[in-house]
Each structure stands twice: as structure tokens, then as C-alpha cells.
Amino acid sequence: MPKPGDFYVGVVELFAVLLPGALLMAALLLTLVPLVPAPFDGRVSVQAQWVAFAFGAYALGAFVFPVASLIDDRYYNPYRERRWPKADDHAYAWATDLRQRYFHQPQAARDDIPMNTFAWAKAVLMLHAPGAFNDVQRFEAESKFFRSLVVVLPVVGGLAMIQGVLDGAPGLVVGAPIVALVLARLSFHRYAERRHKSTEWAYRYLVTLKFGSEPGG
């Protein structure tokens, strides 16, 4: 019988990989299929076509995922520092202090050895507070979904623009890229908010777990 954790890994993959890949695959099919011959038309069942779509969507999503991860260091970290400065994040400071004490590191150490505070917090929660870990994973899955949309939406907008050129629809040619870029910008803000939420609650849960039974400790 599958465990709740096993099921949730599937949910994370669904949000982070399959759904963004499905959106991109649908846009590619709508744009490119009318331009190329269909060699398997009539020889492949509808069920097989859906299976092929699912596998193709997963593969595309897997390629999008590492590209989208580049957003983390280049765009998210400066955005987070402006909106949620680490100096004001007391839960992070407490969690980092706990990590350094756990691994017998000096408090002045800046290296994330053997892992950073967020990874250690998740590991502790997974082992000792699965419910809290699942809550953090939910925020993280949503953040990865919107992070992938930041990459996928401009591509979909470009494909829609191509479709507008082919169909002679100037409104689609002009409007699709604008709408795609606006949605991508909104997706970035949602991604940043969800990612910050995942780290914030990971640290809060960790501190509560460690000090909850020690009033005033």
C-alpha cells in the first residue's frame, strides 16, 4: 500500500513537471500539427495518442524544470532580499543557529556544510513531523509550478503569435505575447511568494519542534 509520502512525491512531480509540460505540449501541437503531415493518422488509437501526449508532456516538463531553476539564484534571491530581508527573518536565524549547533559548527561559519538550513529543516521535519513536512512540500510544489510557468508562458505566447500570423489574425499576433508576458510576471510573483512561504514555515516548524516542549528555552 502506498504511503502518504509516496503519494505526495507524485503530487510534487505533477505540479512541477507534468502540468507545465502539458501546457507547452498542447501549444506545440496546436501550432505545429497543422503544418506537418500526420503519418500515423488513423493508425493510432485515441488512447495511444493520450499516452503519447502524457509521456511527451512529462519529457518537456523535465527539460523545462532545470531551465526554470536558473531563476532561483538570478532573480529570486535579489527579489527576496528586497521584499523579505534575511536580517528580519528571525525564524531563519534561529533555524540556522540550530543547524550549526547540530553539526558542531561555529556560529560565524557561513558555509552550508553538509547542507543548507532549508534542506536540514526539511530533513528533520520529514523524520519527526511528517504533517509539517507535507505542508512545506505543498508550498514548495506550488512554487515550482509557477516557476516553470515563468519559462513556459512566453514560449506559449510566441507559438500563439505564430498561429496568429498563419491564420491572419493580427489581434492574436499582438495580444498573445503581451498577455503571456503579463501572466509570466504574475507567475513570478506567485512563485516567489510560495517559495518564501515554504522556507518560512519550514523554519517555524523546526523551531517549534525543537523548543515547543521547552518553555522559555
Secondary structure, DSSP 8 states (H G I E B T S, - for coil): ---HHHHHHHHHHIIIIIHHHHHHHHHHHHHHGGGS--TTTTTS-HHHHHHHHHHHHHHHHHHHHHHHHHHIIIIIHHHHHHHS-GGG-HHHHHHHHHHHHHTT--TT-----SS-HHHHHHHHHHHH-HHHHHHHHHHHHHHHHHHHHHHHHHHHHHHHHHHHHHHT-HHHHHHHHHHHHHHHHHHHHHHHHHHHHHHHHHHHHHHHHHHTTSTT-
